[in-house]
């Protein structure tokens, strides 16, 4: 791969700590969920035991699973806002993704447990205990509380664009669905239609398991560095490509880190500009991308003098600077004075060279004519150099 310039990045850390306001709002909604689930768990288990409503007791333990989910969210939300460090140069946002994966698995497990429990109840309808009216009212109250909590959490999660909070909100919806199953089951049991309780549980259990699999899949997609959607990719490509000095753009790669995006991009610039100018163009492209796309966390820009995706332009066989310097001395001859500086342009399968002679060399017209003649004779047949230009400074400064 023919490459003129190195990777360009800022000398300071490019990953800033998480948004304090975002963290504060996420913590608030999670603590509300903790408080609601503690109250519901105590009420469901206590009243379920008093009224001999085993389904209500089971629903109470189901609410306890939400407490575990809330603990995971609090832990992940606290640590994901930590700034970058030596071991985690990109920050800690992926903790949110790991928590989303854990919550998805918990959701899938909850659905599977409901399916299993419903299947068992279908096989033992005659053994189901009778329940009282208080159990039905408790189940209905739990349903309303869980549905309200779900809508509140989902509203905040979508506003903060947090997959972890979205997953936790849907976990609350699964608990609300469980409360619905319990309410229907208790109501049908009071009316004498006991078989409708396990049938409804099977339907809802499948929905919960499906949602859990969905969130698990989405978290896994992020963990294996799946790229962003094409629409977002096109917008970022346009931002980079419109940067002054960028001739073309290729090999644009993206990946998500929680609600942020990481970008690796190869930009093509004029192959004859200096390293410092190429670096400046890369920094400009990076700054524009960060400024115009707030969801982008960091951009790594690689500068190429041409499209290095074409196999014929890789130039891997070309010698390095020391070898080319010795070869150039052979082309010029021993009677030519030592040149002060040499600039090499690796372009395709050949090299273009610019050599700079000492200021006094420009006054020796005979020697310059000799150099011109030798280069005109030897460069066309040379295996490495396509063009060699000779420069003389007018003065040392």
Secondary structure as the mmCIF struct_conf table of DSSP 4:
data_model
#
loop_
_struct_conf.conf_type_id
_struct_conf.id
_struct_conf.beg_label_comp_id
_struct_conf.beg_label_asym_id
_struct_conf.beg_label_seq_id
_struct_conf.end_label_comp_id
_struct_conf.end_label_asym_id
_struct_conf.end_label_seq_id
BEND BEND1 UNK A 4 UNK A 5
STRN STRN1 UNK A 8 UNK A 8
BEND BEND2 UNK A 11 UNK A 12
HELX_LH_PP_P HELX_LH_PP_P1 UNK A 16 UNK A 19
HELX_RH_AL_P HELX_RH_AL_P1 UNK A 20 UNK A 50
TURN_TY1_P TURN_TY1_P1 UNK A 51 UNK A 52
HELX_RH_AL_P HELX_RH_AL_P2 UNK A 54 UNK A 80
TURN_TY1_P TURN_TY1_P2 UNK A 81 UNK A 81
BEND BEND3 UNK A 82 UNK A 82
HELX_LH_PP_P HELX_LH_PP_P2 UNK A 83 UNK A 84
BEND BEND4 UNK A 86 UNK A 87
TURN_TY1_P TURN_TY1_P3 UNK A 89 UNK A 90
BEND BEND5 UNK A 92 UNK A 92
TURN_TY1_P TURN_TY1_P4 UNK A 93 UNK A 93
HELX_RH_AL_P HELX_RH_AL_P3 UNK A 94 UNK A 123
TURN_TY1_P TURN_TY1_P5 UNK A 124 UNK A 124
HELX_RH_3T_P HELX_RH_3T_P1 UNK A 125 UNK A 127
HELX_LH_PP_P HELX_LH_PP_P3 UNK A 128 UNK A 130
HELX_RH_AL_P HELX_RH_AL_P4 UNK A 133 UNK A 160
TURN_TY1_P TURN_TY1_P6 UNK A 161 UNK A 161
HELX_RH_AL_P HELX_RH_AL_P5 UNK A 163 UNK A 191
TURN_TY1_P TURN_TY1_P7 UNK A 192 UNK A 192
TURN_TY1_P TURN_TY1_P8 UNK A 194 UNK A 194
HELX_RH_AL_P HELX_RH_AL_P6 UNK A 195 UNK A 223
TURN_TY1_P TURN_TY1_P9 UNK A 224 UNK A 225
HELX_LH_PP_P HELX_LH_PP_P4 UNK A 226 UNK A 229
HELX_RH_AL_P HELX_RH_AL_P7 UNK A 230 UNK A 241
TURN_TY1_P TURN_TY1_P10 UNK A 242 UNK A 242
BEND BEND6 UNK A 243 UNK A 243
TURN_TY1_P TURN_TY1_P11 UNK A 244 UNK A 245
STRN STRN2 UNK A 248 UNK A 257
TURN_TY1_P TURN_TY1_P12 UNK A 258 UNK A 259
STRN STRN3 UNK A 260 UNK A 268
TURN_TY1_P TURN_TY1_P13 UNK A 271 UNK A 272
BEND BEND7 UNK A 273 UNK A 273
HELX_RH_AL_P HELX_RH_AL_P8 UNK A 275 UNK A 292
TURN_TY1_P TURN_TY1_P14 UNK A 294 UNK A 295
STRN STRN4 UNK A 296 UNK A 304
BEND BEND8 UNK A 305 UNK A 306
TURN_TY1_P TURN_TY1_P15 UNK A 308 UNK A 309
BEND BEND9 UNK A 310 UNK A 310
HELX_RH_3T_P HELX_RH_3T_P2 UNK A 311 UNK A 313
TURN_TY1_P TURN_TY1_P16 UNK A 316 UNK A 317
BEND BEND10 UNK A 318 UNK A 318
HELX_RH_AL_P HELX_RH_AL_P9 UNK A 321 UNK A 332
TURN_TY1_P TURN_TY1_P17 UNK A 334 UNK A 335
BEND BEND11 UNK A 336 UNK A 336
HELX_LH_PP_P HELX_LH_PP_P5 UNK A 337 UNK A 339
BEND BEND12 UNK A 340 UNK A 340
STRN STRN5 UNK A 341 UNK A 347
TURN_TY1_P TURN_TY1_P18 UNK A 348 UNK A 349
STRN STRN6 UNK A 350 UNK A 357
HELX_RH_3T_P HELX_RH_3T_P3 UNK A 359 UNK A 363
HELX_RH_AL_P HELX_RH_AL_P10 UNK A 365 UNK A 378
HELX_RH_3T_P HELX_RH_3T_P4 UNK A 379 UNK A 381
BEND BEND13 UNK A 383 UNK A 384
STRN STRN7 UNK A 385 UNK A 392
BEND BEND14 UNK A 394 UNK A 395
#
